[in-house]
């Protein structure tokens, strides 16, 4: 797949190891601001990486993806989960926790997840079980709500 130019620059600098990578990452993200093309949201989840050295900078990417139209964001996140488990499992968990904490996202997420292919549903179930195990009091009820829709 050929990456959208701004996404390619984010991807190349995603580890944020140097000041130059940080500046390039920031510039690329600024360049994408307001760009709501399908290719951008479809590819942006490849940028998340658990090896990044500047997590606080990566949170700007979290806020960026959350600014997309809700259904598009939730759909693309779900479709990206199997790949994210390889290199960005912690970021996938963070994004899913944020969804579990937002009631206005929860029902739509469950509905979209119910129509996803089995591989996506398995990836989501794996993440939700891990999130529940880590903090059952906070997440069990909401995670179970989604799990009941995909099993």
C-alpha positions as CSV (number, residue, x, y, z in Angstrom):
1,X,0.0,0.0,0.0
2,X,1.3,3.4,-0.9
3,X,1.1,5.7,2.1
4,X,-0.5,9.1,2.0
5,X,2.5,11.6,2.0
6,X,1.8,13.1,5.5
7,X,1.3,9.7,7.0
8,X,4.6,8.5,5.5
9,X,6.4,11.3,7.2
10,X,4.7,10.5,10.5
11,X,5.5,6.9,10.1
12,X,9.2,7.6,9.4
13,X,9.5,9.7,12.5
14,X,7.2,7.8,14.8
15,X,9.8,6.6,17.3
16,X,10.6,10.3,18.2
17,X,14.2,9.5,19.1
18,X,15.7,12.8,18.2
19,X,14.7,16.4,18.1
20,X,14.7,16.3,14.3
21,X,12.2,13.3,14.3
22,X,10.1,15.2,16.8
23,X,10.0,18.3,14.6
24,X,9.2,16.3,11.5
25,X,6.5,14.4,13.2
26,X,4.9,17.6,14.6
27,X,5.1,19.3,11.1
28,X,3.5,16.3,9.4
29,X,0.7,16.2,12.0
30,X,0.1,19.9,11.6
31,X,0.0,19.4,7.8
32,X,-2.7,16.8,8.2
33,X,-4.8,19.0,10.5
34,X,-8.3,19.4,9.0
35,X,-7.6,16.7,6.4
36,X,-10.5,14.3,6.7
37,X,-9.7,12.2,3.6
38,X,-10.5,8.5,4.0
39,X,-6.9,7.6,3.1
40,X,-5.6,9.5,6.1
41,X,-7.7,7.8,8.8
42,X,-7.3,4.5,7.1
43,X,-3.5,4.6,7.3
44,X,-2.9,6.7,10.4
45,X,-3.1,3.8,12.8
46,X,0.1,2.3,11.3
47,X,2.0,5.3,12.9
48,X,1.3,4.2,16.5
49,X,4.3,2.3,17.9
50,X,5.0,1.1,21.4
51,X,8.7,1.8,20.9
52,X,8.2,5.6,20.7
53,X,10.4,7.5,23.1
54,X,8.0,10.5,23.5
55,X,4.6,9.2,24.6
56,X,3.3,12.6,25.3
57,X,3.9,13.7,21.7
58,X,2.2,10.5,20.5
59,X,-0.9,11.6,22.4
60,X,-1.3,14.4,19.8
61,X,-1.9,11.6,17.3
62,X,-4.5,10.1,19.7
63,X,-6.3,13.4,19.7
64,X,-6.0,13.7,16.0
65,X,-7.7,10.4,15.3
66,X,-10.4,11.1,17.8
67,X,-11.3,14.3,15.9
68,X,-12.5,12.3,13.0
69,X,-16.2,11.6,12.4
70,X,-17.1,9.1,15.1
71,X,-18.2,6.2,12.8
72,X,-15.2,6.6,10.6
73,X,-12.8,6.7,13.5
74,X,-14.3,3.7,15.3
75,X,-14.5,1.6,12.1
76,X,-10.9,2.3,11.1
77,X,-9.6,1.6,14.6
78,X,-11.3,-1.7,14.6
79,X,-10.0,-2.6,11.2
80,X,-6.5,-1.7,12.4
81,X,-6.5,-3.7,15.6
82,X,-5.0,-7.0,14.2
83,X,-2.0,-5.0,12.9
84,X,-1.7,-2.8,16.0
85,X,-1.4,-5.9,18.2
86,X,2.0,-6.5,16.6
87,X,3.7,-3.1,17.1
88,X,1.3,-0.9,19.0
89,X,-0.6,-3.1,21.5
90,X,-0.3,-0.6,24.3
91,X,-1.6,2.2,22.1
92,X,-4.5,-0.1,21.0
93,X,-5.3,-0.6,24.7
94,X,-5.1,3.2,25.4
95,X,-7.5,3.9,22.5
96,X,-9.9,1.2,23.6
97,X,-9.9,2.4,27.2
98,X,-10.7,5.9,26.0
99,X,-13.7,4.5,24.1
100,X,-14.8,2.5,27.1
101,X,-14.8,5.7,29.1
102,X,-17.0,7.6,26.6
103,X,-20.7,6.4,26.8
104,X,-21.4,8.2,23.5
105,X,-18.9,6.0,21.7
106,X,-19.6,2.7,23.4
107,X,-22.9,1.6,21.7
108,X,-21.6,2.6,18.3
109,X,-18.4,0.8,18.8
110,X,-20.2,-2.4,19.9
111,X,-22.5,-2.1,16.9
112,X,-19.7,-1.6,14.4
113,X,-17.6,-4.4,16.0
114,X,-20.5,-6.8,15.6
115,X,-20.2,-6.5,11.9
116,X,-16.5,-6.9,11.6
117,X,-14.7,-10.0,10.3
118,X,-13.8,-12.7,12.9
119,X,-10.1,-11.7,13.0
120,X,-11.0,-8.2,14.0
121,X,-13.4,-9.4,16.6
122,X,-10.8,-11.8,18.1
123,X,-8.3,-8.9,18.3
124,X,-10.9,-6.8,20.0
125,X,-11.9,-9.5,22.4
126,X,-8.3,-10.1,23.4
127,X,-7.7,-6.4,24.2
128,X,-11.0,-6.1,26.1
129,X,-10.2,-9.2,28.2
130,X,-6.8,-7.7,29.0
131,X,-8.3,-4.3,29.9
132,X,-10.9,-6.0,32.1
133,X,-8.2,-8.0,33.9
134,X,-6.1,-4.9,34.6
135,X,-9.0,-2.9,36.1
136,X,-12.2,-4.9,36.5
137,X,-14.0,-2.4,38.6
138,X,-13.6,0.3,36.0
139,X,-14.0,-1.6,32.8
140,X,-15.7,-5.0,33.3
141,X,-19.3,-3.9,32.7
142,X,-18.5,-1.8,29.6
143,X,-16.1,-4.4,28.1
144,X,-18.6,-7.1,28.7
145,X,-21.2,-5.1,26.9
146,X,-19.1,-5.0,23.7
147,X,-18.0,-8.6,24.1
148,X,-21.6,-9.7,24.3
149,X,-22.2,-8.1,20.9
150,X,-19.3,-9.9,19.2
151,X,-19.5,-13.4,20.6
